[in-house]
Amino acid sequence: MATSTKSEALIQQENQFGAHNYHPLDVVCTKGEGVFLTDVDGKKYMDFLAAYSAVNQGHNHPKIGEAMIAQVKTLALTSRAFRNDQFPPLLEKLCKLTGFQKALMMNSGAEAVETALKAMRKWGYDKKGIEYGKAEIIVADGNFHGRTTTIVGFSTDPDSTSRFGPFTPGFVIVPYGDLDAVKKAVNKNTCAIFMEPIQGEGGVIIPPKGFLKGLREVADQNNLLLVLDEIQSGLGRTGKLFAFEHEGIRPDGVTIGKALSGGYYPVSAFLANDEVMDVFTPGIHGSTYGGNPLACAVASAALDVLVDEKLVEKTAELGKHLEARLKGMKTDKLKEVRVIGLWAGVQLKPEAGGARKYCYLLKDRGMLCKDTHVDTIRLAPPLVITKEQVDWAVDQLEAVLQA
């Protein structure tokens, strides 16, 4: 088949030689800078997905890029069989910034979650005295924590669980935001509660006020760990360093990733205090690339950008403006708008015909965002966005929803 643009040729090539495990919008990007992406045919777009919050610092941030280039010229990988000079300083920076005593570095977000699951179970056996093989973790429906076989086993998304079983036992699923259901799920074998403080992939689902505080109380009353997945919600997205700060609590552990590298490199971590992290002893968990010097240099610079450019504080302020603009849109297609920081789920009425077609209309106008769960448009721009850019984007969204 003849193709008329570079984009069409590359899409055809991808479809022929790649596994069809994604259904992306048909835009082929070749350059990124700040809040903008440019495709191979020269068209410029404002990015309102930020690689699922991985590029909170903006595309191609020069400080992070410079740190990566400098490190890649000296040492990229030793494995953890030997020590390297970038690893210890990052651990200290990460712990002092977040308030946790220990960090365990991995690569992808799913690996951080797998690390947390191991920690929760082993803590249950070693510290709580649960009979081996019977530990249970309470999780929420609508969750998204990654794609490994263990993780998808406690997903309620049919696409995630599609014919991949048998699944790992030991997970009890309760309705998200239902504190009574959590309390009823606790038994002598419960070792932990593990949830997202805000469900990102679910469509920016914000739980009822007091839910996280209630989870903390249930955990304290029953000698359970409370571990939160902040891979998407953490590192500034909600206008706080962590989403759990909105309710003034501290979990026993947290998983982070994505923005930990500013989008340059897969870097993730499980953060916890000594009592939890001390369940790990040499040889029982690790990763060849976990804590590699290149990753550490990139992550260190990415954290510096968040702090030095006050991106968390800016997000808190600009998020109020985004919320006001979205909730003030004049359209009869809206069912609900959920906003926290620079993160929004614009849920359409079923009769609107699904969110994906509006994502394509926005693409045509130079704005990129992604649909989820049929009727929701997710908005998550890089945190370096300006008020004027937010206004332009909401204008585009309102225009397509009025069409």
Secondary structure as the mmCIF struct_conf table of DSSP 4:
data_model
#
loop_
_struct_conf.conf_type_id
_struct_conf.id
_struct_conf.beg_label_comp_id
_struct_conf.beg_label_asym_id
_struct_conf.beg_label_seq_id
_struct_conf.end_label_comp_id
_struct_conf.end_label_asym_id
_struct_conf.end_label_seq_id
BEND BEND1 SER A 4 THR A 5
HELX_RH_AL_P HELX_RH_AL_P1 LYS A 6 PHE A 17
BEND BEND2 GLY A 18 GLY A 18
BEND BEND3 ASP A 26 ASP A 26
STRN STRN1 CYS A 29 GLU A 33
STRN STRN2 GLY A 34 GLY A 34
TURN_TY1_P TURN_TY1_P1 VAL A 35 VAL A 35
STRN STRN3 PHE A 36 ASP A 39
TURN_TY1_P TURN_TY1_P2 VAL A 40 ASP A 41
BEND BEND4 GLY A 42 GLY A 42
STRN STRN4 LYS A 44 ASP A 47
BEND BEND5 PHE A 48 LEU A 49
HELX_RH_AL_P HELX_RH_AL_P2 ALA A 50 SER A 53
TURN_TY1_P TURN_TY1_P3 ALA A 54 GLN A 57
STRN STRN5 HIS A 59 HIS A 59
TURN_TY1_P TURN_TY1_P4 ASN A 60 ASN A 60
HELX_RH_AL_P HELX_RH_AL_P3 PRO A 62 VAL A 72
TURN_TY1_P TURN_TY1_P5 LYS A 73 THR A 74
TURN_TY1_P TURN_TY1_P6 ARG A 80 ALA A 81
BEND BEND6 PHE A 82 PHE A 82
BEND BEND7 ASP A 85 GLN A 86
HELX_RH_AL_P HELX_RH_AL_P4 PHE A 87 THR A 98
BEND BEND8 GLN A 101 GLN A 101
STRN STRN6 LYS A 102 MET A 106
BEND BEND9 ASN A 107 SER A 108
HELX_RH_AL_P HELX_RH_AL_P5 GLY A 109 TRP A 123
HELX_RH_PI_P HELX_RH_PI_P1 GLY A 124 LYS A 128
HELX_LH_PP_P HELX_LH_PP_P1 ILE A 130 GLU A 131
TURN_TY1_P TURN_TY1_P7 TYR A 132 GLY A 133
STRN STRN7 GLU A 136 ALA A 140
TURN_TY1_P TURN_TY1_P8 ASP A 141 GLY A 142
BEND BEND10 ARG A 147 THR A 148
HELX_RH_AL_P HELX_RH_AL_P6 THR A 149 VAL A 152
TURN_TY1_P TURN_TY1_P9 GLY A 153 PHE A 154
HELX_RH_AL_P HELX_RH_AL_P7 PRO A 158 THR A 161
TURN_TY1_P TURN_TY1_P10 SER A 162 ARG A 163
BEND BEND11 PRO A 166 PRO A 166
HELX_LH_PP_P HELX_LH_PP_P2 PHE A 167 THR A 168
STRN STRN8 PHE A 171 VAL A 174
TURN_TY1_P TURN_TY1_P11 TYR A 176 GLY A 177
HELX_RH_AL_P HELX_RH_AL_P8 LEU A 179 ALA A 185
TURN_TY1_P TURN_TY1_P12 LYS A 188 ASN A 189
STRN STRN9 THR A 190 MET A 195
BEND BEND12 PRO A 197 ILE A 198
STRN STRN10 GLN A 199 GLN A 199
TURN_TY1_P TURN_TY1_P13 GLY A 200 GLY A 203
BEND BEND13 VAL A 204 VAL A 204
STRN STRN11 ILE A 205 ILE A 205
HELX_LH_PP_P HELX_LH_PP_P3 ILE A 206 PRO A 208
TURN_TY1_P TURN_TY1_P14 LYS A 209 GLY A 210
HELX_RH_AL_P HELX_RH_AL_P9 PHE A 211 ASN A 222
TURN_TY1_P TURN_TY1_P15 ASN A 223 ASN A 223
STRN STRN12 LEU A 225 ASP A 229
TURN_TY1_P TURN_TY1_P16 ILE A 231 THR A 238
BEND BEND14 GLY A 239 PHE A 242
HELX_RH_3T_P HELX_RH_3T_P1 ALA A 243 GLU A 247
TURN_TY1_P TURN_TY1_P17 GLY A 248 GLY A 248
BEND BEND15 ASP A 252 ASP A 252
STRN STRN13 GLY A 253 ILE A 256
HELX_RH_3T_P HELX_RH_3T_P2 LYS A 258 SER A 261
TURN_TY1_P TURN_TY1_P18 GLY A 262 GLY A 263
BEND BEND16 TYR A 264 TYR A 265
STRN STRN14 SER A 268 ALA A 272
HELX_RH_AL_P HELX_RH_AL_P10 ASP A 274 MET A 277
TURN_TY1_P TURN_TY1_P19 ASP A 278 VAL A 279
TURN_TY1_P TURN_TY1_P20 PRO A 282 GLY A 283
BEND BEND17 ILE A 284 HIS A 285
BEND BEND18 THR A 288 TYR A 289
TURN_TY1_P TURN_TY1_P21 GLY A 290 GLY A 291
HELX_RH_AL_P HELX_RH_AL_P11 PRO A 293 ASP A 308
TURN_TY1_P TURN_TY1_P22 GLU A 309 LYS A 310
HELX_RH_AL_P HELX_RH_AL_P12 LEU A 311 LYS A 327
TURN_TY1_P TURN_TY1_P23 GLY A 328 GLY A 328
BEND BEND19 ASP A 332 ASP A 332
STRN STRN15 LEU A 334 VAL A 339
BEND BEND20 ILE A 340 LEU A 342
STRN STRN16 ALA A 344 LEU A 348
HELX_LH_PP_P HELX_LH_PP_P4 LYS A 349 LYS A 349
HELX_RH_3T_P HELX_RH_3T_P3 PRO A 350 ALA A 352
BEND BEND21 ALA A 355 ALA A 355
HELX_RH_AL_P HELX_RH_AL_P13 ARG A 356 ASP A 364
TURN_TY1_P TURN_TY1_P24 ARG A 365 GLY A 366
STRN STRN17 MET A 367 LEU A 368
STRN STRN18 LYS A 370 THR A 372
TURN_TY1_P TURN_TY1_P25 HIS A 373 ASP A 375
STRN STRN19 THR A 376 LEU A 379
TURN_TY1_P TURN_TY1_P26 LEU A 383 VAL A 384
HELX_RH_AL_P HELX_RH_AL_P14 LYS A 387 GLN A 402
#
